[in-house]
């Protein structure tokens, strides 16, 4: 393995370079590829945690239903806002046809 790494550093074949050298751009693109998966996971965790808190409360059923509705509205709105922010298209100029440039 050390021989392959040395060969990559000396300018060996491109496959060896790719296998042992990951540029910061490639790390960044890997994170970008999974950002919506991470957002979905965070949404599920936050929603489940809030629902668990409501489940443990000793209130009557109607009050719990109102709280559950509020939890879904708040977490969904938060996830949508974060998703729009992650997309990076919110500050882009729009043309007359409505396309994002």
C-alpha positions in Angstrom: 0.0 0.0 0.0 2.9 2.4 0.8 4.2 1.7 -2.7 0.9 2.7 -4.3 0.8 5.9 -2.3 4.4 6.7 -3.2 3.6 6.1 -6.9 0.6 8.4 -6.6 2.8 11.2 -5.2 5.4 10.8 -7.9 2.8 11.2 -10.6 1.7 7.7 -11.3 -1.4 6.7 -13.1 -4.6 8.6 -12.5 -6.5 5.7 -11.0 -3.9 5.5 -8.2 -4.1 9.2 -7.6 -7.8 9.1 -7.4 -7.8 6.2 -5.0 -5.4 7.7 -2.5 -5.9 11.5 -2.8 -9.2 13.1 -2.2 -9.3 16.8 -2.8 -11.3 19.2 -0.7 -13.6 19.7 -3.6 -14.5 16.0 -3.7 -15.2 16.0 0.0 -17.4 19.1 -0.4 -19.3 17.5 -3.3 -19.9 14.4 -1.2 -21.4 16.5 1.6 -23.6 18.4 -0.9 -24.9 15.1 -2.3 -26.2 14.1 1.1 -27.4 17.4 2.5 -31.1 16.7 1.9 -30.7 13.2 3.4 -29.3 14.8 6.5 -32.1 17.4 6.5 -34.7 14.6 6.3 -33.0 12.7 9.1 -32.9 15.8 11.3 -36.6 16.5 10.5 -37.6 13.0 11.6 -35.5 13.1 14.8 -36.9 16.5 15.9 -40.5 15.5 15.0 -40.2 12.2 16.8 -38.7 13.8 19.9 -41.5 16.4 20.1 -44.2 13.8 19.6 -42.7 11.6 22.3 -42.9 14.6 24.7 -46.5 15.1 23.9 -47.2 11.3 24.2 -45.8 11.4 27.8 -48.0 14.4 28.9 -51.0 13.6 31.1 -53.4 15.9 29.1 -56.6 14.9 27.5 -56.8 13.6 23.9 -58.1 16.9 22.3 -55.2 18.9 23.7 -52.7 16.3 22.6 -54.1 16.4 19.0 -53.8 20.2 18.9 -50.2 19.9 20.1 -49.4 17.2 17.5 -50.8 19.4 14.7 -48.7 22.3 15.9 -45.6 20.1 16.0 -46.1 19.0 12.4 -46.7 22.5 11.2 -43.7 23.9 12.9 -41.2 21.2 12.0 -42.4 21.0 8.4 -42.1 24.8 8.0 -38.7 24.8 9.6 -37.5 22.0 7.3 -38.9 23.8 4.2 -37.1 27.0 5.2 -33.8 25.2 5.8 -34.2 23.3 2.5 -34.7 26.5 0.6 -31.6 27.9 2.3 -29.6 24.8 1.4 -30.6 25.0 -2.2 -28.9 28.4 -2.6 -31.5 29.5 -5.2 -33.3 32.1 -3.0 -31.0 35.0 -3.9 -30.7 34.2 -7.6 -32.0 36.7 -10.2 -35.0 35.6 -12.2 -35.5 36.3 -15.9 -38.7 37.3 -17.6 -39.5 33.7 -18.4 -39.3 32.7 -14.7 -36.1 30.7 -15.0 -33.5 30.9 -12.3 -30.1 32.1 -13.6 
